[in-house]
């Protein structure tokens, strides 16, 4: 059996597969990795097209979403490593080997990601991962190369050496299958968005490490499945972020941080109203209501959560960005 399974989860996205799968087949060493389409119950010709390229197919039968879809697919595999890859990612020559060699040489590392640039503006970092992910203590994600909506151009300013990060991007991340299974996989209740940050936080609670390996570069189109202007994305991000905080914060921090985030979410809702984005404002209200009805459990023990909490950025990203105008990662002094 090959060491790596590259799993592309997809639903009714044949045009994306036609655009990106041939390059993936071309630039993936056949002796190292199997390429597998995990099909979320598509009713187009995605499955037939993938098979025409020699890609293996796991037919899931229905649309489980990102989180459960990957859980279902990975449970059926036995490879040592699983590379989760979005169906709108263009890979480059030599993209896989640096990721594989790094994780295989470091037994305490459970996940790695490549440098992720934006397919629509290839010199820029891409929103969902850039050059490795971080999180402030209030739960706001950011990346080396991306803070909120500010995307940097990649001029090699962060070097090519692997760097330890807090989370690796679900757009392209190589994980140890055993670690994924042991952690319970993605939280299926998330459906999509921030499920990888939640999983990475749980890995930190368990004492593991995660890295970005910038020697590898891929290009992510982004928003192909759900546009950034769709209120559904706003709903998922706000709901899932609150549940992630509840699960992973230490007991001594949970109540006050969730209270502060509730106030900040109300401010965000007001901002959407001022901007005339009524769909997004309603989505925030729906998210807060939906969160209250979600089943909630905590991850690990409180001591382990307290240790993992210290790995978060211990300043407010909102204040550093909007008041101190620290718009790029290097100014944050992470």
ZIVEN-V158400 format. One record per backbone hydrogen bond with DSSP energy under -0.5 kcal/mol. NH is the residue of the N-H (numbers start at 1). CO is the residue of the C=O. Records with the same first field share a line. If there is no record, write none. Layout:
NH->CO, CO
This chain:
4->32
5->81
6->4, 34
7->5, 83
8->6, 36
9->7, 85
10->38
16->13
17->13
18->14
19->15
20->16
21->17
22->17
24->20
25->21
26->22
27->23
28->25
29->27
32->29
33->29
34->4
36->6, 34
37->56
38->8, 36
39->37, 58
40->10, 38
41->39
49->45
50->46
51->47
52->48
53->49, 50
54->51
55->50
56->35
58->37
59->57
60->39, 58
61->39
64->62
66->191
67->191
68->64
69->65
70->66
71->67
72->68
73->69
74->70
75->71
76->72, 73
77->74
81->3
82->175
83->5
84->82, 173
85->7, 83
86->171
89->86
90->219
91->89
92->217
95->92
98->94
99->95
100->96
101->97
102->98
103->99
104->100
105->101, 102
106->102, 103
107->105
109->106
110->108, 209
111->209
112->174
113->211
114->172
115->213, 216
116->130
117->115, 218
118->121, 124
119->117, 220
121->118
124->121
125->152
126->116
129->127
130->126
131->144
132->129
133->167
134->142
136->140
137->313, 315
139->136
141->139
142->134
143->146
144->132
145->143
146->143
147->150
150->147
151->149
152->145
154->123
155->153
159->156
163->212
165->210
166->133
167->133
172->169
173->84
174->112
175->82, 173
176->110
177->80, 175
180->176
181->177
182->178
183->179
184->181
185->180
188->186
190->187
191->188
192->190
198->194
199->195
200->196
201->197
202->198
203->199
204->200
205->201
206->202
207->204
208->203
209->108
210->165
211->111
212->163
213->113
214->212
216->213
218->115
219->90
220->117
221->88, 219
230->227
233->230
234->230
235->231
236->232
237->233
238->234
239->235
240->236
241->237
242->238
243->239
244->240
245->241
246->242
247->243
248->244
249->245
253->250
254->250
255->251
257->253
258->254
259->255
260->256
261->257
262->258
263->259
264->260
265->261
266->262
267->263
268->264
269->265
270->266
271->267
272->268
273->269
274->270
275->271
276->273
277->272
278->276
281->277
282->278
283->279
284->280
285->281
286->282
287->283
288->284
289->285
290->286
291->287
292->288
293->289, 290
294->291
299->247
305->301
306->302
307->303
308->304
309->305
310->306, 307
311->308
312->309
313->135
314->312
317->315
320->316
321->317
322->318
323->319
324->319
326->320
327->325
331->328
332->328, 329
333->329
